[in-house]
Amino acid sequence: MPAKTGKEYIEGLKKANNNIYIHGERVDDVTEHPAFKNVIKSMANLYDLQYEKPEKMLYTSPTTGNKVGMTFLQPRTIEDLIARREATQEWAKTSGGMMGRSPDYLNAEVMAMGVNNSLFAEGDPRFAENARNYYEYARENDISLTHTLIHPQVNRAKMQHQQKDANVALHLVEERSDGIIVDGIRLLATQGGITDEILVFPSTVKKAGELDDPYSLAFAIPNNTPGLKFISRESFDYGKNEWDHPLGARFEEGDAIVSFENVFVPWERVFVCGNSSVCNRTFKETNAVVHMSHQVVAKNIVKTEFVLGVALSVMDAIGIDGFQHVQDKGTEIMLTLETMKSHLYRAEHNAKLDNSGTMTPDFAALDAARNWYPRIYPRLTEIIRILGASGLMGIPTEADFHHDEIGPIIHRGLQGKNLEGYERVQLFRLAWDLTLSAFGSRQTHYEYYFFGDPIRMGMTYFENYDKEPFRNYIQDFLKKSSSVKA
Ligand SMILES: Cc1cc2nc3c(=O)[nH]c(=O)nc-3n(C[C@H](O)[C@H](O)[C@H](O)COP(=O)(O)OP(=O)(O)OC[C@H]3O[C@@H](n4cnc5c(N)ncnc54)[C@H](O)[C@@H]3O)c2cc1C
């Protein structure tokens, strides 16, 4: 099957009738439900874009000859890497990078694990084959994916097997001749239920020991598998129009708790079964972390461009762009953008072929970027808040502007340097939705925790960094200093 259209994506969701719960109810038709229908439309637009820009968004499948999604491409050259990244950025531009789980993120994971599958054979030779087949299946059917990595937040001071109720977290119940039975809870599936399938994988950051083998699983199943439930948090799409909520009314992806009640997973969909050692090495040894980071850095460049555009527009709107500290804050965003672009350039231009013949970006550059962006993104949104000040609260709705009595008052009263009130408030509502609304606050939280807990990621980064050359440099420098004794 060639790449999906938006219509096919929506029809697929209708037919699947995934088990989704929100606001105390089971969702009948997710594509019509107010909490999901707008983001589903935005996802559909992404799929349609594949056909609006086929030269950028599609390529010829090596197995079927069909036109499939570029974001599934196994890159073999630097040009391939760049082409795949440009497709990511094309998608990201449609939302200003606000759709963190556009399909390209997990397409990169599935591709990397599919082509670098030998690690999975340590558990069972079939598992390596499964990973390869799953990549082809996902690519040829343009499967949309959600994923879940994290055990429930019960007691983080203990391992899973030490928890007071050790069966809360997703665990292996039984191995059968045809597959496995799993049961328990996983967190936190962004776009849970509004995609075709779910990937269950281990966390990169939270390593497990052998006693946690029953929790060490990796598999992929359709989201309508019996026993699978998505329990979504309350929606931040309040059903307002796009003028009032320019981001929340379009790109609210939702986050869901995933419940598995004695769910059957056929063997052909299992990649890791009760093996903490393989789980701990999965992202690194398959290079999935590298290809996913490449997608993330590319997406975050677009996101930073969007933030910069909003900041500059706010400055212009209220005539603050001449003030020194305001310019300096603009510079902070510009430096972030340029630094991210440099990381990306280095990652792509220092890329090398791995053992599977996949052109693999330079991870040192991407690792620095993925550790740094979660720390800097909260500052970027803080800058918008500082610049916008009361303007981020003086934001009547579009309906207020159309009111006979108050419309003319606010149109005049809320004018900007060169903007009428209506235009200025539209801009400031965007700045508010980017930073302060429930949607905007979640974006900041999302970026902070994107790849895991930044504190523990930072500790790992420090541990793995090759520090010796720098210590030696200083030792040599000190040795060469002249002594007063001499
Ligand atoms: C908006 C949003 C969307 C998300 N979407 C997804 C998704 O689609 N799929 C998915 O799988 N996950 C998703 N996540 C989960 C994300 O991967 C985790 O939030 C992240 O890995 C951190 O884990 P945690 O939330 O369990 O935090 P915890 O590990 O519970 O940490 C909580 C706090 O305790 C501290 N802490 C805990 N343990 C230790 C320790 N051992 N040493 C030192 N400090 C510690 C942490 O530093 C942190 O401050 C999402 C999270 C958010 C916020």
The ligand as a Gaussian input file, in Angstrom:
#p B3LYP/6-31G(d) Opt

LIG

0 1
 C        3.954000      16.007000      28.216000
 C        4.645000      14.699000      28.301000
 C        4.495000      13.785000      27.265000
 C        5.115000      12.542000      27.325000
 N        4.944000      11.663000      26.296000
 C        5.484000      10.426000      26.383000
 C        5.274000       9.456000      25.351000
 O        4.647000       9.711000      24.324000
 N        5.763000       8.210000      25.545000
 C        6.475000       7.862000      26.664000
 O        6.882000       6.737000      26.779000
 N        6.718000       8.782000      27.632000
 C        6.236000      10.031000      27.526000
 N        6.458000      10.933000      28.531000
 C        7.175000      10.480000      29.720000
 C        8.609000      10.964000      29.793000
 O        9.424000      10.079000      29.066000
 C        8.964000      10.999000      31.282000
 O        8.252000      12.066000      31.864000
 C       10.422000      11.167000      31.547000
 O       11.131000      10.059000      31.089000
 C       10.679000      11.310000      33.053000
 O       10.189000      10.185000      33.714000
 P        9.076000      10.311000      34.813000
 O        8.011000      11.225000      34.349000
 O        8.703000       8.944000      35.187000
 O        9.792000      11.067000      36.019000
 P       10.338000      10.419000      37.346000
 O       11.383000       9.431000      37.022000
 O        9.219000       9.916000      38.166000
 O       11.010000      11.664000      38.040000
 C       10.295000      12.584000      38.884000
 C       11.314000      13.456000      39.605000
 O       12.089000      12.669000      40.510000
 C       13.475000      12.721000      40.202000
 N       14.010000      11.351000      40.266000
 C       13.325000      10.191000      40.086000
 N       14.143000       9.129000      40.185000
 C       15.384000       9.625000      40.424000
 C       16.660000       9.029000      40.609000
 N       16.831000       7.711000      40.568000
 N       17.721000       9.839000      40.807000
 C       17.565000      11.182000      40.838000
 N       16.367000      11.813000      40.676000
 C       15.292000      11.040000      40.462000
 C       13.551000      13.256000      38.775000
 O       14.748000      14.003000      38.576000
 C       12.303000      14.131000      38.658000
 O       12.575000      15.422000      39.105000
 C        5.888000      12.194000      28.461000
 C        6.052000      13.117000      29.501000
 C        5.451000      14.356000      29.438000
 C        5.642000      15.312000      30.571000

